[in-house]
Amino acid sequence: VLKDSGTLPVTRTLRYITQVVGGLVAAHEAGVVHRDLKPANIMIDEDDQALIMDFGIAHSSTGAATGTGKVVGTLAYMAPEQAQARPIDQRADVYALGMMLREMLVGRTSTGEGQQALADLMARIKEAPPRLRTIDETIPEPLDALAARCVEPDPSNRFQSSAELAAALAALDDNGRLRPAPRAIVSPWRMTAAAVLVIASIGIAAVFIRKTVPVASPKPIQPVSVLVADFDNRTGDTVFDNALEQPLTLSIEGAAFITSFARRDAAKLAQTLSTTGKLDAPTARLVAFREGIKYVLAGTVTSNGPKYQLRLDAIEPAGGTTVKSATATASSKSDVLTAVDALAAKIRSGLGDTKVDADSKGAAAGERFTAGSLEAFREYTTAQDASVAGRDDEAAAHYRRAIELDPKFGRAYSGLAVSTQRLGRADEATAAWNTALSLIDRMTDREKYRTLGSYYLGVVQNYEKAAENYTALVTAYPADSGGFANLALAHFYLHDFARAAAEGRRASEMNPHNLNNKQNLALYAMYAGDFTAAVLSAKGVLAENASLFKARLPLATDAIIRGDFAAAEAAYADMEKTGALGASLAIQGRADLALYRGRVADAQAELSRGIPVDAAAQSLTAAALKQVALAEAELAADRRAQAIDAAHAALKSSRALSIVVPAARVLLRAGKPAEARPFASELEGQLQKQNRAYGKIVLAEIALEEKRPPAMAIDLLTQARQLADLWLGRYVSGVAYVQAGAFAEAIAELEACEKRRGEATALFFDDRPTLRYLAALPYWMGRAQEGLHIVGPAKTHYQEFLTVKKDASPDPLVQDARRRLQ
């Protein structure tokens, strides 16, 4: 009998759960872990007896932990260790039973389907679900505590066996409260008090035989990193040059615990470590030793008449010891890709992958690869090299050639899309992406997740979907450090800095020599407002490689927040020495600092110097960012016509969010609200939630500028926050409330801005400094506090504002702050 909420009463819940636990005790003592407990596998017969059904994926382990290296089960009830393909034991069934217990008492708390199920699972891996009493306070505390212990993410914190759980249940009365004295535990062998086990015919009929001989738990396979060296081509046929490495990488990564180091990064390092600059086996060993990569995969291909002999060695970088070798024969050139797959299968098996047969020839080429010819792979690899080097015209030509050779080469279409998008050919890029996505079923699972993740993260900026795909990637391939790094980026763009840092740390721990990951950790801390941690991380990165110029951003930001402008200037000076990209960012940073301090002429000089340099280098986005900052500087100097021209120039170069929002705000303040409004509407019509939120923020500012009722602006800002809780939305809300005389509400909004000031360091999360937007925050806080007659703190805030602006050009806010301070 269900309650109105669709849940079961406590008494009936306890009756069924006790029966199921009794059945589990029987199974577990016989050495069987179910591994797929869920409501669909629990049946109630006509005698109101719970029956455990479908042991189709159960594992007979004679009481020991089990691990298949493969994720099986149902996501909504799956234990964290099971999702991560770690060894499991009966505690995984305890977890699933705890999830069912929760569902019986409070109902489903999510859809539990598709990508949402993956997202829910990843959340449960991080932390336990909320306590039941936070959902329904009528649930007795002892029952809530029991359920909570079942679903602890760490198996060591759960009930350690179903028998222990049965004892805990026996201590509760029928209403879920503690009994004065514990009743006797009901024997699981009594059919009247325990669930009947309905066993599938899978050879585990011995489930009712008690086992007592312990069996050692298999150790989980540790993550393995590999670097694929250039194949030694001894055939004399250049078709094999740069053609076999990519398919080998795809195939070797079929093992969830193996991740390949990016060859493009290794090639850059090879140029500094070798006179040839090639990634041959000796150079690959040097790179692997430097980067902490476990094995180098060195292959050779030779010809013998129409046949080809291939060999692949897994080599330890330091000592040069070959830990595993494999050979394969191809009867013709067209069979070489299949032979490469067979090599990879044998090496994977030798490294511990139990999913392949070491004597097999691996998967069929059509299942493993996305290209059907060596020539296509060669063109694809050449295109990738050109793309990484910034030669997108050349890259696009090679991608097109690869597509001509294999019209169903999905990754070639996605590469073409990226290159043509950079070249500003939007229609061609869209068409290429559409084709790539239509061919995604031909990719390996790992390729598929990476391609979709890249599309959502970098192309359409659908960060929720990006997070879903990268979550699926790291769930299926928990050794994929790049997957964790990109998952961190997705959460970062969703403004979830804590999760970004957590996933980023996992990526860094898995690949400790990847300084880009460590640099990102410093930036995540900066955006989260933890400047001490950001500086500490940044200094660690710079100690290893001083050329990573973005690591100097946290140093400059921390110095500015502390009011040490000389230290900030020094950080930007060091950044400028790192190269063209660092110099461009340093100019942007110095101009931002000048605007923060109100030194408009200095900002104009920096930006006027940097814009032509960026334009000459075809860095159009960087030039546009400086143009829009120049527009703000011109407006601050009360040169409205020049401000409007600079805003138009920026918008002509780029329609990125970081250009459109500030340019629209400049046009508005320059007396052109009619020109600003279309940009707000454009943002409102876009798919990305944060873009739509920014559109509403700009419309709210238009309403304020046009002296419309403050409630209109507040309503728009409330709608914006429902889409995305943005720092600028909080700031504009605070200003709007001050202007409306709602000072208490203003203080709440402006205090949120103070707590989240890290987000204002680069407002659009593109690592381009925007601390200038933070400068007036103390002024408006002072205004709000003054409105409530909080005199002392108001004076402190006015003084803070004036200290920053002591060398400022004429500024109405500065003049007003001085007057109010008196």
TITI-57020 format. One record per residue (C-alpha): z, y, x. Coordinates in steps of 0.25 Angstrom, whole numbers. Layout:
BEGIN
((Z, Y, X))
...
***
This chain:
BEGIN
((0, 0, 0))
((-5, 13, 7))
((2, 26, 6))
((-6, 38, 0))
((-9, 42, 15))
((-16, 29, 17))
((-5, 24, 26))
((4, 12, 25))
((19, 13, 21))
((29, 11, 33))
((34, -2, 27))
((20, -8, 25))
((16, -3, 39))
((27, -10, 46))
((25, -23, 38))
((10, -24, 43))
((13, -19, 57))
((24, -29, 59))
((15, -40, 55))
((4, -35, 64))
((13, -34, 76))
((18, -48, 73))
((4, -53, 74))
((2, -45, 87))
((14, -52, 93))
((8, -65, 90))
((-5, -61, 97))
((1, -54, 109))
((10, -66, 112))
((-2, -75, 112))
((-9, -66, 122))
((-19, -58, 112))
((-21, -43, 112))
((-28, -39, 99))
((-34, -26, 105))
((-40, -21, 92))
((-29, -20, 82))
((-33, -11, 70))
((-31, -10, 55))
((-44, -17, 53))
((-39, -29, 61))
((-26, -30, 52))
((-28, -37, 39))
((-17, -38, 28))
((-18, -52, 20))
((-14, -54, 5))
((0, -57, 10))
((1, -43, 16))
((1, -49, 30))
((-6, -42, 42))
((-16, -50, 49))
((-21, -46, 63))
((-36, -48, 63))
((-48, -48, 73))
((-44, -52, 87))
((-58, -50, 91))
((-55, -42, 103))
((-42, -48, 106))
((-39, -52, 120))
((-31, -65, 124))
((-23, -61, 136))
((-11, -70, 135))
((-2, -58, 134))
((-8, -50, 146))
((-15, -37, 146))
((-29, -37, 143))
((-41, -28, 147))
((-56, -30, 146))
((-61, -17, 152))
((-67, -14, 138))
((-62, -6, 127))
((-60, -14, 114))
((-53, -11, 101))
((-53, 0, 91))
((-51, 14, 96))
((-41, 19, 85))
((-31, 8, 88))
((-34, 6, 103))
((-23, 7, 113))
((-26, 17, 125))
((-26, 6, 136))
((-36, -2, 127))
((-45, 10, 126))
((-45, 12, 141))
((-49, -3, 143))
((-36, -5, 150))
((-28, -18, 150))
((-21, -20, 136))
((-11, -29, 130))
((-3, -30, 117))
((1, -16, 118))
((-13, -12, 114))
((-11, -19, 101))
((2, -12, 100))
((-5, 1, 101))
((-15, -3, 91))
((-4, -7, 81))
((3, 6, 83))
((-10, 13, 79))
((-11, 5, 67))
((4, 7, 64))
((1, 22, 64))
((-11, 21, 55))
((-3, 13, 45))
((8, 24, 45))
((0, 37, 46))
((-15, 33, 44))
((-26, 36, 54))
((-25, 49, 61))
((-40, 49, 66))
((-53, 43, 62))
((-52, 33, 73))
((-68, 32, 73))
((-78, 34, 83))
((-76, 45, 94))
((-64, 50, 86))
((-57, 36, 89))
((-60, 38, 104))
((-54, 52, 104))
((-42, 47, 97))
((-40, 35, 106))
((-41, 44, 118))
((-30, 53, 112))
((-22, 41, 111))
((-24, 37, 125))
((-18, 50, 129))
((-6, 51, 120))
((0, 43, 108))
((-4, 46, 94))
((6, 56, 87))
((19, 50, 81))
((18, 45, 67))
((29, 54, 62))
((21, 66, 66))
((11, 61, 55))
((21, 56, 45))
((35, 59, 47))
((40, 49, 37))
((37, 38, 47))
((50, 33, 52))
((53, 36, 67))
((55, 22, 72))
((41, 18, 66))
((35, 30, 72))
((41, 27, 86))
((36, 13, 85))
((22, 17, 81))
((22, 27, 93))
((26, 17, 103))
((14, 8, 99))
((4, 19, 102))
((9, 24, 115))
((-4, 26, 124))
((4, 20, 136))
((5, 5, 133))
((18, 4, 141))
((24, 14, 130))
((21, 5, 118))
((28, -8, 113))
((25, -17, 124))
((21, -29, 115))
((19, -32, 101))
((32, -40, 101))
((39, -27, 105))
((33, -19, 94))
((36, -30, 84))
((51, -28, 88))
((50, -13, 86))
((44, -15, 72))
((55, -25, 69))
((65, -14, 72))
((60, -6, 60))
((63, -8, 46))
((52, -8, 35))
((52, 7, 34))
((50, 9, 49))
((64, 13, 53))
((73, 6, 62))
((81, -6, 57))
((96, -6, 60))
((94, -19, 67))
((81, -26, 72))
((76, -37, 63))
((70, -50, 70))
((56, -49, 75))
((47, -56, 66))
((40, -67, 73))
((25, -65, 74))
((22, -79, 72))
((27, -78, 57))
((15, -75, 49))
((23, -68, 38))
((28, -57, 48))
((16, -56, 57))
((1, -53, 56))
((-8, -65, 56))
((-17, -65, 68))
((-32, -68, 64))
((-39, -72, 77))
((-54, -70, 79))
((-60, -82, 85))
((-61, -77, 99))
((-54, -88, 107))
((-40, -83, 106))
((-34, -93, 96))
((-23, -95, 105))
((-17, -82, 100))
((-5, -89, 95))
((-2, -96, 108))
((10, -89, 115))
((6, -86, 129))
((17, -83, 140))
((9, -84, 153))
((7, -69, 158))
((-6, -65, 162))
((-8, -53, 172))
((-14, -41, 166))
((-28, -37, 171))
((-28, -24, 179))
((-36, -13, 173))
((-48, -10, 181))
((-46, 3, 188))
((-57, 14, 187))
((-68, 13, 198))
((-77, 24, 203))
((-90, 21, 209))
((-101, 29, 216))
((-115, 24, 215))
((-122, 27, 228))
((-137, 28, 230))
((-144, 15, 229))
((-150, 11, 243))
((-165, 9, 239))
((-171, -1, 248))
((-183, -4, 239))
((-192, 8, 244))
((-195, 11, 230))
((-189, 25, 227))
((-188, 22, 212))
((-174, 17, 215))
((-169, 30, 222))
((-159, 36, 213))
((-162, 27, 202))
((-152, 16, 202))
((-139, 24, 204))
((-138, 29, 190))
((-140, 16, 183))
((-130, 10, 192))
((-120, 20, 189))
((-122, 18, 174))
((-120, 3, 175))
((-108, 3, 184))
((-101, 13, 174))
((-102, 2, 164))
((-88, -2, 168))
((-78, 6, 162))
((-69, 7, 174))
((-81, 12, 183))
((-85, 26, 185))
((-96, 31, 194))
((-95, 44, 202))
((-106, 54, 199))
((-117, 52, 209))
((-121, 66, 208))
((-107, 70, 213))
((-108, 60, 224))
((-122, 65, 228))
((-116, 79, 230))
((-105, 73, 239))
((-115, 65, 246))
((-122, 77, 251))
((-110, 82, 258))
((-106, 68, 264))
((-120, 63, 269))
((-131, 68, 277))
((-141, 61, 267))
((-134, 67, 255))
((-138, 53, 248))
((-127, 45, 241))
((-130, 32, 249))
((-119, 22, 250))
((-112, 28, 262))
((-112, 42, 256))
((-108, 36, 243))
((-96, 30, 250))
((-92, 43, 256))
((-93, 50, 243))
((-85, 39, 236))
((-74, 39, 247))
((-73, 54, 245))
((-72, 54, 230))
((-63, 42, 229))
((-74, 33, 222))
((-70, 18, 223))
((-84, 12, 225))
((-98, 15, 230))
((-109, 8, 223))
((-120, 6, 233))
((-133, -1, 229))
((-146, -5, 236))
((-159, -9, 230))
((-170, -17, 237))
((-183, -24, 233))
((-188, -38, 235))
((-202, -38, 230))
((-202, -35, 215))
((-187, -37, 215))
((-175, -28, 218))
((-162, -31, 224))
((-150, -23, 221))
((-136, -22, 227))
((-124, -14, 223))
((-111, -13, 231))
((-98, -7, 227))
((-92, -1, 240))
((-78, 5, 243))
((-81, 19, 249))
((-71, 19, 260))
((-72, 6, 267))
((-86, 2, 262))
((-82, -11, 256))
((-91, -17, 246))
((-82, -22, 235))
((-93, -27, 226))
((-108, -30, 227))
((-119, -34, 217))
((-134, -37, 218))
((-145, -38, 208))
((-160, -41, 208))
((-170, -34, 199))
((-183, -41, 197))
((-191, -28, 196))
((-189, -13, 197))
((-187, -12, 182))
((-175, -22, 183))
((-167, -14, 194))
((-159, -6, 184))
((-154, -19, 177))
((-151, -24, 191))
((-143, -11, 194))
((-135, -14, 181))
((-132, -28, 186))
((-127, -23, 199))
((-118, -13, 192))
((-113, -24, 183))
((-109, -33, 195))
((-102, -21, 202))
((-94, -18, 189))
((-90, -32, 188))
((-85, -32, 203))
((-77, -20, 200))
((-70, -26, 188))
((-79, -24, 176))
((-77, -36, 167))
((-88, -32, 158))
((-99, -37, 166))
((-103, -50, 172))
((-105, -49, 187))
((-116, -58, 187))
((-124, -51, 176))
((-135, -41, 177))
((-127, -31, 169))
((-132, -24, 157))
((-146, -23, 153))
((-152, -10, 159))
((-155, -5, 145))
((-140, -6, 141))
((-135, 0, 155))
((-145, 11, 158))
((-152, 23, 151))
((-164, 23, 159))
((-175, 12, 159))
((-181, 14, 173))
((-177, 17, 187))
((-186, 29, 188))
((-179, 35, 176))
((-165, 34, 183))
((-171, 40, 195))
((-176, 52, 188))
((-163, 53, 180))
((-155, 53, 193))
((-164, 64, 199))
((-162, 72, 187))
((-147, 71, 188))
((-147, 75, 202))
((-155, 87, 199))
((-146, 91, 187))
((-134, 90, 195))
((-140, 99, 206))
((-144, 110, 195))
((-159, 107, 195))
((-160, 105, 180))
((-175, 107, 179))
((-177, 96, 190))
((-167, 87, 183))
((-174, 89, 169))
((-187, 85, 175))
((-181, 72, 181))
((-173, 69, 168))
((-187, 70, 160))
((-193, 61, 170))
((-182, 51, 168))
((-184, 52, 153))
((-199, 49, 155))
((-196, 37, 162))
((-186, 32, 152))
((-186, 40, 139))
((-173, 34, 134))
((-165, 38, 146))
((-154, 45, 139))
((-146, 51, 151))
((-159, 57, 156))
((-160, 65, 143))
((-146, 70, 144))
((-148, 74, 158))
((-161, 81, 153))
((-153, 88, 142))
((-142, 93, 152))
((-153, 99, 162))
((-162, 105, 151))
((-149, 111, 145))
((-146, 118, 158))
((-160, 123, 159))
((-158, 130, 145))
((-168, 120, 138))
((-160, 118, 126))
((-170, 111, 118))
((-174, 101, 128))
((-159, 98, 131))
((-156, 96, 117))
((-168, 86, 115))
((-164, 79, 128))
((-149, 77, 123))
((-154, 72, 110))
((-162, 62, 116))
((-151, 58, 126))
((-141, 56, 115))
((-151, 48, 107))
((-152, 38, 119))
((-137, 37, 121))
((-136, 23, 116))
((-145, 18, 128))
((-134, 24, 138))
((-122, 16, 143))
((-109, 19, 136))
((-104, 27, 148))
((-117, 35, 148))
((-116, 38, 133))
((-102, 43, 134))
((-106, 52, 146))
((-119, 57, 139))
((-112, 61, 126))
((-100, 67, 133))
((-109, 75, 142))
((-117, 80, 129))
((-105, 84, 121))
((-98, 90, 133))
((-109, 98, 140))
((-120, 100, 130))
((-114, 102, 116))
((-100, 105, 120))
((-95, 95, 109))
((-82, 93, 117))
((-75, 84, 106))
((-87, 74, 107))
((-87, 75, 122))
((-73, 71, 122))
((-76, 60, 113))
((-87, 54, 122))
((-79, 56, 135))
((-67, 49, 128))
((-76, 38, 124))
((-81, 37, 139))
((-68, 37, 145))
((-63, 27, 135))
((-74, 17, 138))
((-75, 21, 153))
((-60, 25, 157))
((-65, 26, 172))
((-75, 37, 169))
((-69, 49, 176))
((-80, 57, 172))
((-78, 54, 158))
((-63, 58, 159))
((-68, 71, 166))
((-78, 75, 155))
((-67, 71, 144))
((-58, 81, 151))
((-69, 91, 150))
((-71, 88, 135))
((-56, 90, 132))
((-56, 103, 140))
((-67, 109, 132))
((-59, 105, 120))
((-48, 113, 126))
((-39, 101, 127))
((-35, 104, 141))
((-24, 94, 142))
((-34, 82, 139))
((-44, 88, 148))
((-34, 88, 159))
((-29, 74, 156))
((-44, 68, 156))
((-47, 77, 168))
((-35, 71, 176))
((-40, 57, 172))
((-54, 60, 177))
((-48, 66, 190))
((-39, 54, 192))
((-50, 44, 191))
((-59, 52, 200))
((-49, 60, 209))
((-60, 65, 218))
((-67, 72, 207))
((-63, 87, 210))
((-71, 92, 198))
((-61, 84, 189))
((-49, 90, 196))
((-56, 104, 195))
((-57, 102, 180))
((-42, 98, 179))
((-39, 112, 186))
((-48, 119, 176))
((-42, 111, 164))
((-28, 116, 168))
((-33, 130, 170))
((-38, 130, 155))
((-25, 124, 150))
((-18, 136, 157))
((-10, 127, 167))
((-14, 136, 179))
((-4, 130, 188))
((-10, 116, 186))
((-24, 122, 187))
((-22, 129, 200))
((-15, 116, 206))
((-27, 107, 202))
((-37, 118, 207))
((-31, 119, 220))
((-31, 104, 222))
((-46, 104, 219))
((-49, 115, 228))
((-41, 108, 239))
((-51, 97, 238))
((-64, 105, 236))
((-64, 120, 237))
((-78, 121, 231))
((-74, 118, 217))
((-74, 132, 212))
((-69, 130, 198))
((-56, 125, 204))
((-53, 140, 208))
((-54, 144, 193))
((-39, 140, 191))
((-35, 147, 203))
((-41, 160, 199))
((-36, 158, 184))
((-22, 155, 188))
((-22, 168, 198))
((-27, 177, 186))
((-17, 172, 177))
((-6, 175, 187))
((-12, 188, 190))
((-16, 185, 204))
((-30, 191, 204))
((-31, 190, 219))
((-29, 175, 218))
((-40, 174, 207))
((-50, 182, 215))
((-47, 173, 227))
((-50, 161, 219))
((-63, 166, 214))
((-67, 170, 228))
((-65, 156, 233))
((-73, 151, 221))
((-84, 160, 225))
((-85, 153, 238))
((-88, 140, 232))
((-103, 142, 229))
((-112, 148, 218))
((-105, 142, 206))
((-91, 146, 212))
((-96, 160, 215))
((-101, 162, 201))
((-88, 157, 194))
((-80, 166, 204))
((-88, 178, 200))
((-85, 175, 185))
((-71, 173, 188))
((-69, 186, 196))
((-76, 194, 184))
((-67, 187, 174))
((-55, 191, 182))
((-60, 205, 183))
((-61, 206, 168))
((-48, 199, 166))
((-42, 211, 174))
((-50, 221, 167))
((-58, 225, 180))
((-72, 226, 173))
((-80, 232, 184))
((-76, 220, 193))
((-80, 210, 183))
((-94, 217, 181))
((-96, 217, 196))
((-93, 202, 197))
((-102, 198, 185))
((-113, 207, 189))
((-113, 200, 203))
((-112, 186, 197))
((-122, 186, 186))
((-135, 188, 194))
((-130, 177, 204))
((-128, 167, 192))
((-142, 171, 186))
((-149, 168, 200))
((-142, 155, 201))
((-147, 151, 186))
((-132, 150, 182))
((-135, 156, 169))
((-122, 152, 162))
((-114, 158, 174))
((-122, 171, 173))
((-120, 172, 158))
((-105, 170, 159))
((-105, 182, 169))
((-113, 190, 160))
((-104, 188, 148))
((-92, 192, 157))
((-100, 204, 161))
((-102, 208, 146))
((-87, 207, 145))
((-85, 216, 157))
((-95, 226, 152))
((-88, 226, 138))
((-75, 229, 145))
((-81, 240, 153))
((-86, 246, 139))
((-100, 244, 143))
((-104, 238, 130))
((-120, 238, 131))
((-118, 231, 145))
((-109, 221, 139))
((-118, 218, 128))
((-130, 216, 138))
((-122, 206, 146))
((-117, 198, 134))
((-132, 197, 130))
((-136, 193, 144))
((-125, 182, 144))
((-130, 176, 131))
((-144, 176, 135))
((-140, 167, 147))
((-131, 158, 140))
((-125, 154, 126))
((-114, 146, 131))
((-100, 148, 124))
((-95, 156, 136))
((-106, 166, 135))
((-107, 167, 119))
((-93, 170, 116))
((-90, 181, 126))
((-104, 187, 124))
((-101, 188, 109))
((-88, 194, 111))
((-94, 205, 121))
((-104, 208, 110))
((-94, 209, 100))
((-85, 219, 108))
((-97, 227, 112))
((-99, 230, 98))
((-110, 220, 94))
((-103, 210, 84))
((-116, 208, 78))
((-121, 202, 91))
((-109, 194, 93))
((-108, 187, 79))
((-121, 178, 81))
((-115, 172, 93))
((-102, 169, 86))
((-110, 163, 75))
((-118, 155, 85))
((-105, 149, 91))
((-100, 146, 77))
((-113, 137, 74))
((-111, 128, 87))
((-105, 114, 86))
((-94, 116, 97))
((-81, 120, 90))
((-77, 129, 101))
((-90, 137, 100))
((-88, 138, 85))
((-74, 143, 88))
((-79, 154, 97))
((-89, 158, 87))
((-78, 161, 77))
((-69, 168, 88))
((-81, 178, 90))
((-82, 180, 75))
((-67, 183, 74))
((-69, 193, 86))
((-81, 199, 78))
((-72, 201, 66))
((-61, 207, 74))
((-71, 217, 81))
((-77, 221, 67))
((-63, 224, 62))
((-63, 214, 51))
((-50, 208, 45))
((-42, 201, 56))
((-41, 189, 47))
((-56, 186, 48))
((-55, 185, 63))
((-43, 176, 62))
((-49, 167, 52))
((-61, 165, 62))
((-52, 163, 73))
((-44, 152, 65))
((-57, 145, 62))
((-61, 146, 77))
((-48, 139, 81))
((-50, 128, 71))
((-63, 125, 79))
((-57, 127, 93))
((-44, 134, 98))
((-50, 143, 108))
((-42, 153, 117))
((-51, 164, 113))
((-49, 161, 98))
((-34, 162, 101))
((-36, 175, 109))
((-44, 182, 98))
((-35, 177, 87))
((-23, 184, 95))
((-31, 197, 96))
((-35, 196, 81))
((-20, 194, 77))
((-16, 206, 86))
((-26, 215, 79))
((-22, 210, 66))
((-7, 213, 68))
((-4, 198, 67))
((4, 198, 80))
((12, 185, 79))
((-1, 178, 77))
((-7, 185, 89))
((4, 181, 98))
((2, 166, 94))
((-13, 167, 97))
((-11, 175, 110))
((0, 166, 115))
((-9, 154, 113))
((-19, 162, 122))
((-9, 164, 133))
((-5, 149, 133))
((-20, 145, 133))
((-24, 155, 143))
((-30, 145, 152))
((-41, 143, 142))
((-45, 158, 144))
((-47, 156, 159))
((-61, 151, 155))
((-63, 153, 140))
((-75, 144, 138))
((-70, 133, 147))
((-82, 135, 157))
((-73, 138, 169))
((-78, 153, 168))
((-66, 162, 169))
((-63, 170, 157))
((-49, 175, 160))
((-53, 189, 156))
((-51, 184, 141))
((-36, 182, 144))
((-33, 196, 150))
((-30, 203, 137))
((-21, 192, 131))
((-8, 199, 136))
((-13, 212, 129))
((-15, 205, 116))
((-2, 197, 117))
((5, 211, 120))
((-1, 216, 107))
((4, 205, 99))
((18, 205, 104))
((18, 220, 103))
((14, 219, 88))
((27, 210, 86))
((35, 220, 94))
((37, 210, 105))
((38, 221, 115))
((42, 215, 129))
((31, 203, 129))
((21, 213, 124))
((23, 223, 135))
((23, 211, 145))
((9, 207, 140))
((4, 221, 140))
((8, 222, 155))
((2, 208, 158))
((-11, 213, 152))
((-11, 226, 160))
((-7, 219, 173))
((-20, 211, 172))
((-28, 224, 168))
((-22, 233, 178))
((-35, 236, 185))
((-43, 235, 172))
((-55, 244, 168))
((-52, 253, 155))
((-48, 243, 144))
((-43, 246, 130))
((-33, 235, 130))
((-27, 239, 144))
((-25, 253, 138))
((-19, 248, 126))
((-10, 239, 133))
((-5, 250, 142))
((-2, 259, 130))
((5, 247, 123))
((13, 244, 135))
((19, 258, 135))
***
